[in-house]
């Protein structure tokens, strides 16, 4: 009797021990390795482009970025362990939390260089809109999946756009045009992955193009200024508009990228970065600093790591166990790719200068934490997804 009673406990313990191991084996270790490589490579890049920024403390920004990476690791683990389905069932709460993050900026944030984006937590300055990128996708995807049978109806599409417009407008008012564009791209991606028809998406893009033309040219002609002058100049992609003023940063960035050559000028000889000819060289124009110091080779390594993350992220979409998980994964990967494309493009004058951070590289703890949480959500979806029978996850 005693032995019979004890045997089930032993077997249950064995199953309990096997479950975490099985979960770990189902993680996408290639994606995790790519993210780890991006964190490490980003810290190495940052050590070069900020070496002379703080006299007497060459590692000041690297240490702070490393602390943010450690916090982000905790967020990655939490996002992996917590089932994403929880967000689907409570998408309304996630949406309210997203709005709350945007609103708290206007209440608690200090104005820094004309913008209210960062909340001072003492040990770190937190930018709520960065974490909001992940929550935004979780919430809008939850709304659409709940109405999946009506997702292609204009009423549902316009309601989703209306829900998305609220946080987008709040971010724009900070003002933070770049992050507002990332939210808009994420909204478009969620509509795409939920199955909205192409002609509907093209109609929305046409309306957006007309709206952009109106904001940049038509309304100003009528005396209505929606954007600030510097924002409009950045979006029109005219480096010669005011070389010593509004477009000074763009011109210096193009110079820095061109001067790097194949292997770069090194940390000491990179005059654009070292002598501060290139403003914001550790934030908005971090890629230009990398190109100047490490050249085409160093830049290509970073872009290949991004490509690896995007490839594995798209693979997560294909193995997702349900529609909500697939839509969330698609939205997050598209938003990540959009950030990389716009940030890299703006340093070379082929995309608008909007202040979008370069993932895992730009100085900023909030961006680092948010991107690691994004990786965690993808990992959780992959681990709970459908794996091909008889094959181990690649």
C-alpha positions, 0 to 999 in steps of 0.5 A, a space after each residue: 500500500 505504501 509503495 503503491 501510494 508513493 509511486 504516483 508521486 515519483 511519476 508526477 515529479 518526473 513529469 513536472 521536471 520534464 515539462 520545463 525541459 521540454 519547454 526549453 527545447 521548444 524555444 527558438 535558440 537561433 533567434 535567441 542567439 541572434 538577439 544575444 549577438 545583437 546585444 553584445 555587438 551593440 554594446 561593442 559598437 556603443 563603446 566605440 562611438 561614445 568613448 569620448 563623450 564623457 571625459 574621464 569615464 569612457 564606459 559610462 554609456 556602455 555600463 548604463 546600456 548593460 544595465 538596461 540589457 540585464 533588465 531587458 533579460 528579465 523582461 524577455 524571460 517573463 514574456 516567454 513564460 507568460 502565455 500570449 493567450 492571456 493578452 488575447 483574453 484581456 486585450 481591453 486591459 492591455 489597450 487601457 495599459 497602452 493608453 495609460 503609458 502614453 498619458 503618464 508622459 504628459 503628467 510625470 515627464 519633464 520636457 527635454 529638448 522640447 519633448 515630453 517622452 521620458 519618465 525619470 525613475 531615479 535609476 533609469 529614464 523610462 520612455 513609455 512609448 517604447 514598451 507601448 509598441 509591444 502592448 499596442 500590437 497585443 491589444 489591436 490583434 486581440 480586438 481583430 481576432 475576437 472579430 475574425 469573421 468580420 475582420 474584412 468588413 470596413 466597420 471592423 477595419 475602421 474601428 481597429 484604426 480608431 483604436 490605434 489612432 488614440 495611442 498614435 496621436 498621443 505619441 505624436 503629441 509628445 512630440 515623437 513623430 518617429 515612434 508614431 510612425 512605428 505604431 502606424 506600421 504595426 497597425 498596418 501589419 496587424 491588418 495585413 496578417 489578420 487577412 484584410 483584403 489587398 484592395 482594402 489595404 491599398 485603399 488605406 495606403 492611398 488615403 494615408 498618402 493623400 493625408 501625408 501630402 495634405 499635412 506636408 504641402 496642401 494644409 501649409 499652403 492654406 496657412 494651417 501648420 500641422 507639423 513643426 518646421 523641422 519635422 516637415 523639413 525632415 520628411 521632405 528628404 531635402 538635405 540642401 534645404 538648410 545645410 547649416 540649420 535644419 538639415 545639418 544633422 542629415 548632411 553630417 550623417 551622409 558624410 560620416 557614412 561615406 567616409 567609412 569606406 570598406 573597413 572604417 576609420 577606427 575609433 580615434 580617426 573617426 572625426 565626425 563622431 569623435 569631434 561631435 560634427 555628427 550630433 546625436 551620434 549615439 542615438 538617432 545617428 548611431 548607424 552613421 557612427 558605426 559606418 564611419 568607425 567600422 565601415 561597410 564590413 562592420 555595418 554589414 555584420 549588424 544588418 545580417 544580424 537584423 536579417 537573422 532576427 527577422 527571418 526567425 521572427 517570420 518563421 515564428 509566424 508559420 509555427 504559431 499555434 493559433 491565429 492570434 499568436 501568428 498576428 502578434 508575431 507578424 505585427 512585432 516583426 514588421 514593426 522591428 523591421 520598419 525601425 531598422 529600415 527607417 533608421 538606417 535609411 535616414 542616415 543615408 538620406 533615403 528615409 525621413 529623419 524621424 528619431 526612430 532608435 536603432 534596435 539594440 544599438 542606440 543609447 536608450 534603456 527603454 528601447 533595449 528593454 522593449 526589444 528584448 521583451 519583443 524577442 521574449 513574446 516571439 519565443 513564447 509563441 514559438 515554444 507553444 506553437 506547432 512543431 513538425 512531427 519527428 523534427 527538432 526545432 531549428 
